[in-house]
């Protein structure tokens, strides 16, 4: 699918990175923008994303849009991977709409037990503990349209990537 940018979201430990990478490899030319890497470029003065009053999140989106623009100008499919709620995508949605580029937004979810097991399978330094459960609850409390949700408990990574790529339900 040309001229489409993907946003893969969901709580920590749900598989955003794995799915984003798998999806990227289904294209001849693709790039994964890891939101954490962009956000954490700031070394001094940075606050946790959930404590930010908007300053750093605006900077994050400006940077993501700039990188996305550079990539799509070169016909590279872009997959953005980050904990992103629907209300936070307005800026990139406007940017893409002006360029007649489609946007897919998918929130990966899993049951609490699955998230706990996945988190424990990570290296100790990469574990998020209760943050993945709290984040899951926050996604569920946002009343996100069910067509944007994809439960991953009983799917493998290739299946998930294929569903996201082939299904129209994730278009914004």
Secondary structure, DSSP 8 states (H G I E B T S, - for coil): --SEEEEEEESTTSSHHHHHHHHHTTSSSEEEEEHHHHHTT--SS---GGG--SHHHHHHHHHHHHHHHHHHTTT-EEEEES---GGGGHHHHHHHHHTT-EEEEEEEE--HHHHHHHHHTS-GGG--TTHHHHHHHHHHHTT--GGGEEE-TT--HHHHHHHHHH-GGGB-
